[in-house]
Amino acid sequence: MAYTYDHPHPAVTTDIVIFTVRDRALKVLLIKRAQEPFLGAWALPGGFVEAGESLEDCACRELEEETGVRGVYLEQLYSFGRPDRDPRERVITVAYFALIPADGIVLRAADDAEAAGWFELDAIPELAFDHDEILGMARRRLLAKLEYSAIALHLMPAEFTAAELQEVYQSILAEPVDGNELIARMLSLNALEETAAGGNDGAQTAIKRYRVVRRGIL
């Protein structure tokens, strides 16, 4: 039996918050809009969900189309549905967030993005739509998950030392942390394994190196 509906349907979009640590600072990936509304404004990557497309597929597609970033593990963050959040029509957005290592990232603005770039969290330009609210929630989620999970390992290269993990945490938290304690916690979560030691620190002590064994979990 066919059904008809006599009430309007809201449109659905996805928006993606991508964090990395570069130059000892936590940064977020933004695109410069090449279309109205908010032509020329900076925004989070994202776009409309197509018919027959899942939310996560849409998020991955839009991220690749607008920035060139692909193959990222995304976690659903929250849904934002304030009636006036988009001047075009009634739009509900489902936000995702992810962390990626800084090495090997090549940004490539395309589709309806004029440019793409990394911005420090304390130097964010005015954002389109309600993307400042989305970014704020993603940052709070990241800080909360640092306390109990291995989420920061998504920011690490293939192999790293305790000092390098310590530097990433300090870049996010802006406060000192103990790298050896971080490594011990990650090992207790079965998220790391020790690799062959490399070099020495001048005191004839081998520097231990580690690699991630459970990167797919935020």
C-alpha positions as CSV (number, residue, x, y, z in Angstrom):
1,M,0.0,0.0,0.0
2,A,1.3,3.4,-0.9
3,Y,1.4,6.1,1.7
4,T,1.2,9.9,1.2
5,Y,2.2,12.6,3.6
6,D,0.6,16.0,3.8
7,H,3.3,17.6,5.9
8,P,6.8,19.0,4.8
9,H,9.9,17.0,5.5
10,P,13.1,18.6,6.8
11,A,16.3,18.2,4.9
12,V,19.2,16.3,6.5
13,T,22.9,17.1,6.4
14,T,26.1,15.8,8.0
15,D,28.9,18.0,9.3
16,I,32.3,16.7,10.3
17,V,34.8,18.0,12.9
18,I,38.3,16.7,12.2
19,F,41.0,17.4,14.8
20,T,44.8,17.0,14.5
21,V,47.9,18.2,16.3
22,R,50.3,20.2,14.2
23,D,53.1,22.5,15.4
24,R,52.3,21.5,19.0
25,A,48.8,22.9,18.8
26,L,45.3,21.3,18.5
27,K,43.8,22.3,15.2
28,V,40.5,21.7,13.4
29,L,39.9,21.3,9.6
30,L,37.7,24.0,8.1
31,I,36.6,24.7,4.5
32,K,35.9,28.1,2.9
33,R,32.4,28.1,1.3
34,A,32.2,28.7,-2.4
35,Q,28.4,29.0,-2.5
36,E,25.6,30.8,-0.8
37,P,24.6,30.9,1.9
38,F,27.6,32.3,3.8
39,L,29.6,32.6,0.6
40,G,33.3,33.1,1.5
41,A,32.8,32.1,5.2
42,W,34.6,29.3,6.9
43,A,32.7,26.2,8.0
44,L,33.0,22.6,8.9
45,P,33.1,20.1,6.0
46,G,29.6,18.7,5.3
47,G,26.6,18.6,3.0
48,F,23.2,17.1,2.2
49,V,22.4,13.4,2.6
50,E,21.5,12.0,-0.8
51,A,18.6,9.6,-1.3
52,G,19.6,6.0,-0.5
53,E,22.7,7.2,1.3
54,S,23.5,6.4,5.0
55,L,24.5,9.2,7.3
56,E,28.1,7.9,7.7
57,D,28.5,7.4,3.9
58,C,27.4,11.0,3.4
59,A,29.9,12.3,6.0
60,C,32.7,10.3,4.4
61,R,31.8,11.5,0.9
62,E,31.5,15.1,1.8
63,L,34.8,15.0,3.7
64,E,36.6,13.6,0.7
65,E,34.9,15.9,-1.8
66,E,35.5,19.1,0.1
67,T,39.0,18.4,1.6
68,G,40.5,15.3,0.0
69,V,40.7,13.5,3.4
70,R,39.5,9.9,3.2
71,G,39.6,6.6,5.1
72,V,38.9,8.3,8.5
73,Y,37.2,6.5,11.4
74,L,34.2,8.8,12.3
75,E,32.2,8.8,15.5
76,Q,28.7,10.3,15.6
77,L,28.7,13.3,17.9
78,Y,25.2,14.8,18.1
79,S,22.2,16.0,16.1
80,F,21.5,19.7,15.7
81,G,18.1,20.8,14.7
82,R,17.4,24.4,15.7
83,P,14.7,25.6,13.2
84,D,16.6,28.7,12.1
85,R,20.0,27.1,11.9
86,D,20.0,27.2,8.0
87,P,18.6,30.1,6.1
88,R,17.7,27.9,3.0
89,E,15.2,25.6,4.6
90,R,14.5,23.5,7.7
91,V,17.7,21.4,8.0
92,I,18.7,18.9,10.7
93,T,22.4,18.0,10.8
94,V,24.0,15.0,12.2
95,A,27.6,15.9,13.3
96,Y,30.6,13.5,13.3
97,F,34.0,13.9,14.7
98,A,37.4,12.3,14.3
99,L,41.1,12.6,15.0
100,I,43.8,12.1,12.5
101,P,47.6,12.2,12.6
102,A,49.3,15.2,11.0
103,D,51.8,13.2,8.9
104,G,50.9,12.5,5.3
105,I,47.8,14.8,5.2
106,V,47.4,16.5,1.8
107,L,44.4,18.8,1.7
108,R,42.6,19.4,-1.6
109,A,39.6,21.7,-1.7
110,A,37.0,20.7,-4.2
111,D,33.2,20.5,-4.8
112,D,31.6,23.6,-3.1
113,A,34.7,24.4,-1.0
114,E,37.0,27.3,-2.2
115,A,39.7,26.4,0.2
116,A,40.5,24.0,3.1
117,G,42.9,24.6,6.0
118,W,43.9,23.9,9.6
119,F,43.0,26.4,12.3
120,E,44.1,26.5,16.0
121,L,41.2,26.4,18.4
122,D,42.0,29.8,19.8
123,A,42.1,31.4,16.4
124,I,38.9,30.2,14.8
125,P,37.3,32.7,12.3
126,E,33.6,33.4,12.5
127,L,31.9,30.2,11.3
128,A,28.8,29.7,9.1
129,F,25.5,28.3,10.3
130,D,25.8,27.0,13.9
131,H,29.2,25.4,13.4
132,D,30.7,27.2,16.4
133,E,28.2,25.3,18.6
134,I,29.1,22.0,16.8
135,L,32.8,22.6,17.2
136,G,32.4,23.5,20.9
137,M,30.6,20.3,21.6
138,A,33.2,18.2,19.7
139,R,36.0,19.8,21.7
140,R,34.2,19.1,25.0
141,R,33.7,15.5,23.9
142,L,37.4,15.2,23.0
143,L,38.5,16.5,26.4
144,A,36.2,14.2,28.3
145,K,37.3,11.1,26.3
146,L,40.9,11.9,27.0
147,E,40.3,11.1,30.6
148,Y,39.2,7.4,30.1
149,S,39.9,6.2,26.6
150,A,42.7,5.8,24.0
151,I,41.2,8.4,21.7
152,A,44.5,10.3,21.4
153,L,46.1,7.4,19.7
154,H,44.3,8.5,16.5
155,L,46.6,11.5,16.4
156,M,49.8,9.4,16.5
157,P,52.0,8.2,13.6
158,A,52.7,4.6,12.9
159,E,55.3,4.4,15.6
160,F,56.1,6.9,18.5
161,T,57.7,7.3,21.8
162,A,56.3,8.2,25.3
163,A,57.7,11.7,24.8
164,E,55.8,12.1,21.5
165,L,52.5,10.9,23.1
166,Q,53.2,13.3,26.0
167,E,53.6,16.2,23.6
168,V,50.3,15.5,21.9
169,Y,48.4,15.4,25.2
170,Q,50.1,18.6,26.3
171,S,49.1,20.3,23.1
172,I,45.5,19.5,23.7
173,L,45.3,20.1,27.4
174,A,47.8,23.0,27.7
175,E,49.1,21.5,30.9
176,P,52.0,19.1,31.8
177,V,51.4,15.4,31.8
178,D,53.5,12.3,32.4
179,G,54.4,10.4,29.2
180,N,55.2,7.2,31.0
181,E,51.9,7.2,32.9
182,L,50.1,7.7,29.6
183,I,51.9,4.8,28.0
184,A,51.1,2.6,31.0
185,R,47.4,3.5,30.7
186,M,47.4,2.7,27.0
187,L,49.1,-0.6,27.6
188,S,46.5,-1.5,30.2
189,L,43.8,-0.9,27.6
190,N,45.6,-3.2,25.2
191,A,45.8,-0.3,22.8
192,L,49.5,-0.4,22.2
193,E,52.4,-2.8,21.8
194,E,56.1,-2.2,22.2
195,T,58.2,-2.3,19.1
196,A,62.0,-2.6,18.6
197,A,63.8,0.2,20.6
198,G,65.5,2.9,18.6
199,G,68.5,5.1,19.3
200,N,69.4,6.3,22.8
201,D,69.0,9.3,24.9
202,G,72.6,9.9,25.6
203,A,72.6,7.9,28.8
204,Q,73.0,4.5,27.1
205,T,69.3,3.8,27.6
206,A,67.3,2.6,24.6
207,I,64.3,4.7,23.7
208,K,61.2,2.5,23.7
209,R,58.9,2.9,20.7
210,Y,55.2,1.8,20.5
211,R,52.6,1.3,17.8
212,V,48.8,1.3,18.0
213,V,47.0,-2.1,17.9
214,R,43.5,-0.8,18.4
215,R,43.3,2.4,16.4
216,G,39.6,1.9,15.3
217,I,38.2,2.6,18.7
218,L,37.4,6.1,19.9
